[in-house]
């Protein structure tokens, strides 16, 4: 009798576990292909239908809280702030709420503080596509030798659209993702975010622009390019592109008023201009994408024919196995690449075609806000997609003319604006100030070369620093009184 040279039982056990894992995975794949949820639990805001456990219905208690979390994000609040607000109001955390209902993964676990919301819970809610009414399967993977589930990249998820009633609309979800990607809070992530935070970008290098508020001891908000400060300074962007936040807010306000006035006077003409502007911005690019998409589809059909042909030739003995394997691998690789490219191009074309109706959405948004006397964070995020800031015409001049490009949601760029647009007399005055500034700078360089500037600096350094620190401390004290949080021993410099 033949005797195995190694223990049989462990090997058979592994084979059994592997086969069982394959069967379980196949069952989940079949469930996914049927458009059903593979998760045993429902996300916060939904409940399983009493008639069909595979169907989710909106929870009338939890869904308004989910909507409120998104609304607070649109208002400029961060995950830490939202979690603190919900905790202070003694709103039950999702785990405890589900435990009370007898559902979820925490039914038998102890929850020490049922009202202690965490920022990670808020982030999970804000990034979950299920609230759009979609089914998101296979967000985790598990190997039969490893009992732990591991999260995978989002491009590996399986998303089936429109399987249940949405809690959040697509525009709000997209705005929230954009806000979370670019907002910087003052100070150091704990305090307030400027209403323009996450909207301003450098027109030259494309880097986001961040707000600075107390660096000079004054409560003046200025945005500057984050790429300019990358070490070595000036290597990524040649200048800071500094712009006054109040000037940008005033420009946005005036632009929106002009758009509202125009849309009310002749709505049909406004819609026509908006569609024409959007088409001009995208027509040349979209034509190339449509041409490439047609070529990809044609080549995919050819590859399918070729794959079938070499398979038949191999089966009939006309093509050797080795040659068949090489050709099959080449065709499969090309097919996979073309399918990914075609999907991306199709998405771009679909977005362009759906964008032809964007003017109507923008009109509806304009009608929603009839008064633009005061711009808040929600209003800005609903109207504006991005703002590109160009360098000032005269560097070092606070009220220098500066070009600003405002890209609105739904309609894109609608004209080019300028802040601090001067008259001819003001231009002459600015030019004279620039001449004097250069003259003073030359004198400064001479003093620096002969050592007088350094002696003057050392003599007055302590007094200037004390005066500046006093101004900053007064601003910090006022912020603390208004509820802006500072870490212990933190000076709270501008962020």
URCOR-V451040 format. One record per helix or strand. SS is the DSSP state (2 for helix, 1 for strand). FROM is the first residue (numbers start at 1). LEN is the number of residues. Records with the same first field share a line. If there is no record, write none. Layout:
BEGIN
SS = FROM-LEN ; FROM-LEN
END
This chain:
BEGIN
2 = 8-26 ; 63-12 ; 79-10 ; 94-8 ; 119-8 ; 129-4 ; 154-3 ; 170-13 ; 245-21 ; 267-49 ; 321-35 ; 358-11 ; 377-7 ; 424-27 ; 452-30
1 = 46-3 ; 56-3 ; 135-3 ; 140-2 ; 150-2 ; 158-3 ; 186-1 ; 192-1 ; 200-3 ; 208-5 ; 222-4 ; 243-2 ; 384-6 ; 402-7 ; 412-8
END
